[in-house]
């Protein structure tokens, strides 16, 4: 018996643990990392993305003088025509003097089983 739902590529559902929108094919939530169903592949390499085509990391540091800085972390996704297809506030916060924050953006790609991506 196969417990994996086969939907259209890119189809989404809501994680029952953290309520994040995730891929319907996911057996592990990428946001909260809870296992969503028993999937032997999720225990091993199948739980990992096939490859990581984009990873950007940056740090901002507030100088030791001045008032607090507020920040909003925005994520925008555009299609091949440059049209925005998604925009979301990922997080907000404040930096006080001498504090710093590091932000990491990663795009994880999950190729179909047995398919080797051409990178």
N, CA and C of each residue as an Amber inpcrd file, in Angstrom:
protein
   357
   0.8440000  -1.1780000   0.0000000   0.0000000   0.0000000   0.0000000
   0.8890000   1.2410000   0.0000000   0.6300000   2.1320000  -0.9060000
   1.4000000   3.3610000  -1.0130000   0.6480000   4.4690000  -0.2990000
   1.2970000   5.0660000   0.7210000   0.6280000   6.1220000   1.4880000
   0.9220000   7.5040000   0.9340000   1.7540000   7.6010000  -0.1080000
   2.1080000   8.8890000  -0.6810000   1.0160000   9.3310000  -1.6460000
   0.4920000  10.5270000  -1.4030000  -0.5240000  11.0680000  -2.3080000
   0.1590000  11.5520000  -3.5770000  -0.3730000  11.1710000  -4.7080000
   0.1890000  11.6010000  -5.9860000  -0.6820000  12.7080000  -6.5570000
  -0.2240000  13.9220000  -6.4340000  -0.9460000  15.0710000  -6.9610000
  -0.1470000  15.7070000  -8.0750000  -0.6180000  16.8100000  -8.5510000
   0.0950000  17.5540000  -9.5860000   1.3710000  18.1420000  -8.9890000
   2.4450000  18.2030000  -9.7750000   3.6680000  18.8300000  -9.2630000
   3.3820000  20.2590000  -8.8070000   3.8370000  20.5850000  -7.6020000
   3.6100000  21.9180000  -7.0480000   2.3350000  22.0390000  -6.2360000
   1.5160000  20.9840000  -6.1870000   0.2860000  21.0350000  -5.3910000
   0.6650000  21.1910000  -3.9190000  -0.1320000  21.9400000  -3.1600000
   0.1860000  22.2370000  -1.7700000  -0.8830000  21.7480000  -0.8130000
  -0.4860000  21.7110000   0.4510000  -1.3980000  21.4040000   1.5590000
  -0.8720000  22.1350000   2.7830000  -1.5670000  22.0300000   3.8840000
  -1.1680000  22.7000000   5.1160000  -0.5810000  21.6790000   6.0810000
   0.5690000  22.0170000   6.6670000   1.1710000  21.1460000   7.6780000
   0.2460000  21.1230000   8.8960000  -0.1230000  19.9300000   9.3840000
  -1.0210000  19.8670000  10.5400000  -0.3530000  20.3000000  11.8500000
   0.9740000  20.4000000  11.8560000   1.6890000  20.7680000  13.0710000
   1.8720000  22.2760000  13.1930000   2.3870000  22.9170000  12.1110000
   2.7270000  24.3430000  12.2040000   1.8660000  25.2260000  11.2990000
   1.0090000  24.6310000  10.5090000   0.0810000  25.3290000   9.6080000
   0.7630000  26.0180000   8.4250000   2.0430000  25.6950000   8.1520000
   2.7350000  26.2510000   6.9870000   2.1940000  25.6060000   5.7170000
   2.2250000  26.3390000   4.6250000   1.8610000  25.7710000   3.3310000
   3.0700000  25.0190000   2.8050000   2.8770000  23.7320000   2.5090000
   3.9760000  22.8700000   2.0760000   3.5590000  22.1000000   0.8350000
   4.5190000  21.4490000   0.1950000   4.2000000  20.6190000  -0.9600000
   3.3750000  19.4150000  -0.5290000   2.4130000  19.0490000  -1.3360000
   1.5780000  17.8940000  -1.0540000   2.4060000  16.6200000  -0.9890000
   3.4830000  16.5640000  -1.7370000   4.3230000  15.3670000  -1.7820000
   5.2650000  15.2320000  -0.5950000   5.3660000  16.2570000   0.2560000
   6.3170000  16.2340000   1.3710000   5.9290000  15.2070000   2.4180000
   6.9270000  14.4520000   2.8790000   6.6910000  13.5490000   3.9970000
   7.2500000  14.1390000   5.2850000   8.0600000  15.2070000   5.1610000
   8.5890000  15.9510000   6.3040000   8.3470000  17.4270000   6.0150000
   7.7940000  18.1510000   6.9800000   7.5430000  19.5870000   6.8060000
   8.8790000  20.3240000   6.8110000   9.1720000  21.1330000   5.7770000
  10.4380000  21.8700000   5.7670000  10.4780000  23.0020000   6.7950000
   9.3350000  23.4370000   7.2870000   9.3030000  24.5240000   8.2660000
   9.5440000  24.0090000   9.6880000   8.7430000  23.0570000  10.1430000
   8.8540000  22.5720000  11.5250000   9.5820000  21.2350000  11.6300000
   9.8340000  20.5900000  10.4950000  10.5800000  19.3250000  10.3850000
   9.8760000  18.1390000  11.0290000   8.5560000  18.2530000  11.2370000
   7.7920000  17.1080000  11.7280000   7.5590000  16.1280000  10.5780000
   7.5780000  14.8460000  10.9110000   7.2320000  13.8210000   9.9270000
   5.7180000  13.8170000   9.7880000   5.2440000  13.7870000   8.5610000
   3.8160000  13.9240000   8.2970000   3.1240000  12.5890000   8.0800000
   3.8900000  11.5830000   7.7410000   3.3540000  10.2280000   7.5510000
   4.5400000   9.2850000   7.5380000   4.2650000   8.0120000   7.7060000
   5.3640000   7.0590000   7.6390000   5.7980000   6.9320000   6.1940000
   7.0610000   7.1880000   5.9830000   7.6530000   7.0720000   4.6500000
   9.0780000   6.5920000   4.8560000   9.3680000   5.3210000   4.5250000
  10.7200000   4.8090000   4.7450000  11.7880000   5.6860000   4.0950000
  11.4900000   6.3100000   2.9880000  12.4620000   7.1750000   2.3130000
  12.7600000   8.4200000   3.1320000  11.8110000   8.8420000   3.9700000
  12.0090000  10.0560000   4.7730000  13.0290000   9.8460000   5.8830000
  13.2680000   8.5900000   6.2360000  14.2410000   8.2960000   7.2690000
  15.6520000   8.4630000   6.7250000  15.8180000   8.1630000   5.4520000
  17.1440000   8.2390000   4.8330000  17.2650000   9.4230000   3.9090000
  17.9650000   9.2290000   2.7850000  18.2400000  10.3260000   1.8630000
  16.9990000  10.9730000   1.2510000  15.8820000  10.2690000   1.2020000
  14.6740000  10.8180000   0.5870000  14.1270000  12.0470000   1.2930000
  14.4960000  12.2240000   2.5850000  14.0100000  13.3840000   3.3310000
  14.7870000  14.6390000   2.9540000  15.9030000  14.4680000   2.2940000
  16.7540000  15.5860000   1.9210000  16.4140000  16.0650000   0.5160000
  16.6030000  17.3360000   0.2470000  16.3680000  17.8300000  -1.1140000
  17.3540000  17.1800000  -2.0780000  16.9510000  17.0820000  -3.3400000
  17.8220000  16.5250000  -4.3660000  19.0270000  17.4240000  -4.5860000
  18.7960000  18.7250000  -4.5690000  19.8900000  19.6790000  -4.6740000
  19.4280000  21.0400000  -4.1830000  20.3870000  21.9200000  -3.9620000
  20.1480000  23.2510000  -3.4250000  20.7010000  24.2620000  -4.4240000
  19.8710000  24.7110000  -5.3940000  20.3860000  25.5900000  -6.4390000
  20.6400000  27.0290000  -5.9910000  20.0930000  27.4130000  -4.8310000
  20.2850000  28.7830000  -4.3680000  20.3690000  28.8020000  -2.8540000
  21.4250000  29.4250000  -2.3440000  21.5660000  29.6400000  -0.9020000
  22.3090000  30.9510000  -0.7160000  21.6680000  31.8770000  -0.0310000
  22.2530000  33.1940000   0.2100000  22.1870000  33.4460000   1.7090000
  23.2930000  33.9350000   2.2740000  23.3210000  34.2460000   3.6860000
  23.9350000  35.6290000   3.8780000  23.3670000  36.3930000   4.7630000
  23.8940000  37.7220000   5.0460000  23.6300000  38.1140000   6.4910000
  24.4730000  38.9720000   6.9980000  24.3690000  39.4240000   8.3830000
  24.2840000  40.9480000   8.4010000  23.3880000  41.4700000   9.2390000
  23.3370000  42.9100000   9.4600000  23.6570000  43.1640000  10.9320000
  24.4130000  44.2130000  11.1700000  24.8160000  44.5690000  12.5280000
  24.4420000  46.0200000  12.7870000  23.7750000  46.2320000  13.8860000
  23.4310000  47.5910000  14.2990000  24.6660000  48.1900000  14.9530000
  25.0180000  49.4240000  14.6080000  26.1510000  50.0550000  15.2950000
  25.8620000  50.1690000  16.7900000  26.8700000  50.3950000  17.5590000
  26.6840000  50.4540000  19.0120000  26.0600000  51.7640000  19.4880000
  25.7090000  52.6420000  18.5470000  25.0580000  53.9010000  18.9070000
  23.7630000  54.0430000  18.1200000  22.8780000  54.8750000  18.6110000
  21.6180000  55.1270000  17.9170000  20.4860000  54.3110000  18.5080000
  19.2930000  54.6030000  17.9980000  18.1060000  53.8930000  18.4580000
  17.9320000  52.5630000  17.7570000  16.9640000  51.7700000  18.2090000
  16.7240000  50.4640000  17.6060000  16.2550000  50.5860000  16.1590000
  16.6240000  49.5990000  15.3290000  16.1570000  49.4870000  13.9440000
  15.0810000  48.4200000  13.9050000  13.9860000  48.6990000  13.2450000
  12.9830000  47.6680000  12.9820000  13.2500000  47.0990000  11.5990000
  12.9100000  45.8140000  11.4070000  13.0980000  45.2060000  10.0900000
  11.9320000  44.2790000   9.7510000  11.7140000  44.1150000   8.4690000
  10.7570000  43.1500000   7.9180000  11.5080000  42.3080000   6.9110000
  11.3680000  41.0040000   7.0060000  11.9780000  40.0980000   6.0440000
  10.8920000  39.7310000   5.0460000  11.1050000  40.1310000   3.7970000
  10.1300000  39.8880000   2.7320000  10.6820000  38.8480000   1.7630000
   9.8040000  38.0080000   1.2670000  10.1620000  37.0400000   0.2380000
   9.2330000  37.2630000  -0.9380000   9.8170000  37.4110000  -2.1070000
   9.0500000  37.6100000  -3.3260000   9.5120000  36.5790000  -4.3420000
   8.5610000  35.9200000  -5.0000000   8.8640000  34.9370000  -6.0350000
   8.2850000  35.4420000  -7.3440000   9.1190000  35.4480000  -8.3870000
   8.6890000  35.9010000  -9.7200000   8.8330000  34.7760000 -10.7250000
   7.9470000  34.7710000 -11.7120000   8.0350000  33.7590000 -12.7690000
   9.0040000  34.2170000 -13.8610000   9.1120000  33.4470000 -14.9310000
  10.0650000  33.7580000 -16.0020000   9.7340000  35.0320000 -16.7660000
   8.5240000  35.5610000 -16.5940000   8.1500000  36.8320000 -17.2350000
   8.3720000  38.0160000 -16.2920000   8.8660000  37.7400000 -15.0900000
   9.1040000  38.8020000 -14.1200000   7.8780000  39.1910000 -13.3110000
   6.7860000  38.4580000 -13.4810000   5.5560000  38.7630000 -12.7390000
   5.6160000  38.1160000 -11.3590000   5.2680000  38.8950000 -10.3480000
   5.2760000  38.3870000  -8.9830000   4.1480000  37.3820000  -8.7890000
   4.5030000  36.1600000  -8.3700000   3.4840000  35.1260000  -8.1600000
   3.2490000  34.8570000  -6.6740000   4.1680000  35.3200000  -5.8300000
   3.9780000  35.1950000  -4.3800000   4.7970000  36.2650000  -3.6780000
   4.2500000  36.7620000  -2.5910000   4.9520000  37.7530000  -1.7650000
   4.4960000  37.5170000  -0.3350000   5.4630000  37.4120000   0.5630000
   5.1050000  37.0870000   1.9320000   6.0810000  37.7340000   2.9120000
   5.5480000  38.1920000   4.0240000   6.3850000  38.6500000   5.1300000
   6.7940000  37.3810000   5.8800000   8.0870000  37.1590000   5.9600000
   8.6020000  35.9540000   6.5980000   8.8450000  36.1860000   8.0840000
   9.2530000  37.3800000   8.4350000   9.5050000  37.6830000   9.8370000
   9.7170000  39.1710000  10.0380000   9.5290000  39.6140000  11.2540000
   9.7520000  41.0060000  11.6210000  10.4830000  41.0210000  12.9550000
  11.1060000  42.1460000  13.2410000  11.7880000  42.2370000  14.5200000
  12.4660000  43.5740000  14.6760000  13.3410000  43.6490000  15.6780000
  14.0800000  44.8770000  15.9510000  15.5110000  44.5230000  16.3190000
  16.3990000  45.3980000  15.9080000  17.8100000  45.2900000  16.2760000
  18.1430000  46.4600000  17.1880000  18.6480000  46.1620000  18.3540000
  19.0800000  47.1960000  19.2860000  20.5740000  47.4330000  19.0890000
  21.0780000  48.5400000  19.5730000  22.5020000  48.8220000  19.3830000
  23.3920000  47.6310000  19.7500000  24.3540000  47.3610000  18.8560000
  25.3520000  46.2880000  18.9870000  24.7880000  44.8830000  18.7680000
  23.5200000  44.7450000  18.3930000  22.9660000  43.4240000  18.0810000
  23.1590000  43.1330000  16.6000000  23.0830000  41.8490000  16.2680000
  23.1490000  41.4660000  14.8550000  22.1900000  40.3140000  14.5910000
  21.8150000  40.1840000  13.3340000  20.9740000  39.0790000  12.8680000
  21.5930000  38.5260000  11.5920000  21.5180000  37.2170000  11.4370000
  21.9510000  36.5600000  10.2090000  20.7190000  35.9670000   9.5480000
  20.5660000  36.2070000   8.2590000  19.4290000  35.7380000   7.4860000
  19.9460000  34.7830000   6.4140000  19.2380000  33.6830000   6.2180000
  19.6090000  32.7070000   5.1950000  18.3850000  32.4090000   4.3450000
  18.5590000  32.4780000   3.0410000  17.5260000  32.0950000   2.0870000
  18.0400000  30.8670000   1.3560000  17.2590000  29.8120000   1.3320000
  17.6510000  28.6000000   0.6190000  16.4700000  28.0980000  -0.1960000
  16.7370000  27.6880000  -1.4120000  15.7260000  27.0690000  -2.2630000
  16.1000000  25.5940000  -2.3840000  15.2360000  24.7240000  -1.8770000
  15.4610000  23.2890000  -1.9370000  14.6360000  22.7130000  -3.0790000
  15.2560000  21.8880000  -3.9110000  14.5580000  21.2660000  -5.0390000
  14.4920000  19.7680000  -4.7990000  13.3180000  19.2000000  -4.9750000
  13.0930000  17.7750000  -4.8200000  12.7630000  17.1940000  -6.1900000
  13.7130000  16.4960000  -6.7790000  13.5060000  15.8720000  -8.0930000
  12.7780000  14.5460000  -7.9000000  12.0410000  14.0990000  -8.9220000
  11.3810000  12.7960000  -8.8210000  12.4120000  11.6940000  -8.5440000
  11.9770000  10.6470000  -7.8440000  12.8630000   9.5400000  -7.4960000
  13.5520000   8.9820000  -8.7310000  14.8450000   8.7860000  -8.6100000
  15.6210000   8.1990000  -9.6940000  16.0570000   9.1850000 -10.7620000
  15.5900000  10.4290000 -10.6960000  15.9590000  11.4180000 -11.7030000
  17.1570000  12.2120000 -11.2330000  18.1580000  12.3130000 -12.0860000
  19.3360000  13.1180000 -11.7540000  19.1690000  14.4830000 -12.3830000
  19.1350000  15.5380000 -11.5560000  18.9660000  16.8850000 -12.1140000
  20.2120000  17.3330000 -12.8670000  19.9920000  18.0210000 -13.9680000
  21.1020000  18.6250000 -14.7250000  21.3610000  19.9960000 -14.1230000
  22.4580000  20.1180000 -13.4560000  22.7680000  21.3790000 -12.7750000
  23.7260000  22.1880000 -13.6310000
